[in-house]
């Protein structure tokens, strides 16, 4: 092996190590954040709910970051639940045209609620969970776990290219 080949091999190995460390960091961050969701969703006694707004309904899920807040409200109606989202501030993860506005309402069960969250903020599950309504914990945690799995798979595929 020539000196140039040895240097190239060494650089490739260092690059691979750096990529592996970055993946591990990303993986650790995913697991840490998923752990926060699990803690909020699997508490024996419900955390104290934020004050409900009579016009918007009960808080179903309240999410936040340093830059934003996303709250899904719900009212129990004859056909299930009626949901609406409220956004505060404008981080890059939230669509600018929707920030600070109510998202149109949807009626149904968890699928309707999830569609409200997805339309308000595609990566809502990366926001820190502040409160999750006890009736929706199981569905929300299952959705978050699935979204994390898909995101991690996407990152892994991109790294393999």
N, C-alpha and C positions, 0 to 999 in steps of 0.2 A: 504494500500500500504506500502510495506516494504521500508526501507531506500535505499536498493540496487535498487529496482524497481523505486523509485523516482529519484535516480541518473541516471539510465538508461533512463528514460523518459525525464529527463532534457537534457541529452546528445543528445538524438534523436531529441529533439526540437531544440537545438542549431545547430545540424548538418543540419536540415531542413532549418533553418534560414540562415545558411552559404551558402547552396546550392541555396536558393532563391536569396540571395544577389549576388552570382556569376552569376546566370542566368540574373539578372537585369543588372549587369555590362556588360555582354556579349551583352544583348539586347540593352543597351544604346550605346555600341560601334558600333554595327550593324547599329543602327539608325543614329548615328553621321556620319559614313562613307557613308551610303546611302545618307544622306543629302548633302555631298560633291559632290557625283555624280549628284544629282539633280540640285545643283547650277551650275555645269559646263555645264550640258546638257540643262538647261532651260533658259540660259541667252538670253535676247532679242538681244543684239549685240554680235556677236561672239568674243571670246577672241582672242587675236593676235595669229595667227598660228605660230608654230615653222617654221624656214626656211625649205623649201622643198629641198630635194636632188634630182636633176634631174634624176640620175640613179635609185633611189628608188621610187620616186613619191611624191605625197602629203602626209602629215601626216594625217592619219585618226584618230588615237587615240594615245596619248602619256601618259604613266603611269610611276610612279616612287615611290621609297621608298629611305630610307637612303642607302640601299645596292644595288639597282638595278634600271634599266630603261628598259622598254619594249615599243617599238614604232612599230605601225602597219602603213605601208606605202601603198598607193594605186595609181595606174595609171588607168585612165579611158580609156578603150579599146572598141573595137567593140562589144564584148560579155558581157559588163558590166564593172567590175573592175578587175584589177590584183593586188593581195595583196602579201606583204611579211613582215615578222617581223624581228626586230633587237633587240638583247638582249645585255645589258651591265652588267658586273660583274656577280657574281654567288651566289645569295642567295639560301637558302635551298628550296625555292618555285620553283626555276627554275631548270630544268633538266640539270645536269652538262655537258652532252655531247652536249647540244645545246647552252650553254652560249657563247656569243661573236660571234656567227655564224648567218648567215641568215637562216631562216627557208624556206623550199621550197615554191615556190609561188603557189597561187591558183587563179583561175579566177571565177568570179560570182558576187553575190551580198553579203548582210550582212552575210548569212550563211557561205560562204567561208571565210569571214574575221573572223568570230567567231571561226571557226575551226582552223585558223592560231593562234589566241590568245590562244585557249585551248591547242593546241599542244605545244606551246612555254612555257606556264605557266598555269597549271591547275586552280590556284586560282588568275588569273590576276585581277579579279574584287576587290580584297583586296588591290591592289596597288592604290596609290592616283592618281586620274585623274588630269592631267596637262592640256591637250587639247583634245577636241573631235570635229572632223570635223562636221560642221553644217548639212551636208547631212545625217549623220549617227547617230545623237543625239537620235532620237526617238527609233531606233532599239537598240542602245547600252544601253540606260536607261532601256528599257523593258527587255533586257537580264540580266542586272545587278540586277534589282528588282527580276526577277525570280530566279536567282542564289542565291541571299540573302535569299529568302523565302525557298528554298530547303536546304540551309546550316543551317538556323535557325531551320527548322523542324528536320533535322538530329541531331543537338545538343539537341533539346528537347527530341527526342526519346532516345538518349544515356543517358540523365539525368534520364529518367523515368525507366531505367533498374535497 
